[in-house]
Amino acid sequence: MEAPSALPAGRGFACERVSWGFVDFQGPFWYFLTLWVFATSYQSGTALFITRYGYDVALTVALLVVLGLVVVWFTVDLRLLRYGAFAILLAFLLFTLYFLRDPDRTVPQGDALVIAPADGTIVQIVDVDEPEYVKCPAVQISIFMSPLNVHVNRFPVSGTVGYYRYVPGEYLVAFDEKSSLRNERTHIGVENEKVRLLFKQIAGFVARRIVANVKVGDRAVAGERFGMIKFGSRVDVIVPKSVEVRVRVGDKTVAGETVLAVVS
C-alpha cells in the first residue's frame, strides 16, 4: 500500500514532538498535557495526535461542538447552565480526540513473533477448528478493546495478505463469545514462511464502523497500522495450535508491542 508522500505509511496527522521518552499518550493526563505543550512549542521528532482513520469523526464532532456552543450562547440565559453546557460539549470533544489518539510503538523484532494487533485485555484463549484460512487445529486469542483503549489496529506478523472478507452482522457486546460469529466484522489472513494466521476486527455494541485499509496481495509489516474499529470493539487472532502462546486471560495488551505467541 502506498501512502501520500507527505506522510509516512500508515500514519496520521504529524506534528513536532518534544523528546520526552516517558510521554506515549497512554493516559489522558499525559495526552492532553502533551497536546498543550506541542501547541505552544516545537522541537525535533514526530508524534501522532489523531489517527488518519479518524479525521472524519474528529471533524464532525468539532463542527457539532462549535454549533452547540453557538446555540447555547444565544439561547441559554442562566450563566450556570450555559457554562455547564460549555463544559459538557468541550469534554465530549476532548474525549473524541483522546479516543482517536495514535501513539508510536516500539515493535519487537523476530520473524517467529505474533504481536498483538490491538490494545486491550485478553478475554478468551480457546482451541478452535478454523476451516476458513488457517485450515488446521488452532488457538483463538481474543482481545477486548474498551472505549478508553487506543483503537488503531496493527498487523500481528509480517507477510502477504492472502485473504480478506467483510461480514455484515449484529452488534452484540464485544466481550460476548457469540460476537466472534454474529457481529459485523472483517476477516484478514496473513501468511509468511513460518505461519499462516487469521485475525478478525469485530464491531461491538458501541462500535459501528470498522476501517481495514487492506486488500489481498498487500505486503503486511508486523506492527504497522492498517485500520481501526471505532468506539469499543474486539479483535480475535487465530493461530495454529503448534505455536507457543505467551499470554493469559486477563493480561493487558499493547498493539505493536505485546507478544501474543511464538511460532515453533
C-alpha positions, 0 to 999 in steps of 0.5 A: 500500500502506498501512502501520500508522500507527505506522510509516512505509511500508515500514519496520521496527522504529524506534528513536532514532538518534544523528546520526552521518552516517558510521554506515549499518550497512554493516559489522558493526563499525559495526552492532553498535557502533551497536546498543550505543550506541542501547541505552544512549542516545537522541537525535533521528532514526530508524534501522532495526535489523531489517527488518519482513520479518524479525521472524519469523526474528529471533524464532525464532532468539532463542527457539532461542538462549535454549533452547540456552543453557538446555540447555547450562547444565544439561547441559554440565559442562566450563566450556570447552565450555559457554562455547564453546557460549555463544559459538557460539549468541550469534554465530549470533544476532548474525549473524541480526540483522546479516543482517536489518539495514535501513539508510536510503538516500539515493535519487537523484532523476530520473524517467529513473533505474533504481536498483538494487533490491538490494545486491550485485555485478553478475554478468551484463549480457546482451541478452535477448528478454523476451516476458513484460512488457517485450515488446521487445529488452532488457538483463538486469542481474543482481545477486548478493546474498551472505549478508553483503549487506543483503537488503531489496529496493527498487523500481528506478523509480517507477510502477504495478505492472502485473504480478506472478507467483510461480514455484515452482522449484529452488534452484540457486546464485544466481550460476548463469545457469540460476537466472534460469529454474529457481529459485523466484522472483517476477516484478514489472513496473513501468511509468511514462511513460518505461519499462516494466521487469521485475525478478525476486527469485530464491531461491538455494541458501541462500535459501528464502523470498522476501517481495514485499509487492506486488500489481498496481495498487500505486503503486511509489516508486523506492527504497522497500522492498517485500520481501526474499529471505532468506539469499543470493539474486539479483535480475535487472532487465530493461530495454529495450535503448534505455536507457543502462546505467551499470554493469559486471560486477563493480561493487558495488551499493547498493539505493536508491542505485546507478544501474543505467541511464538511460532515453533 
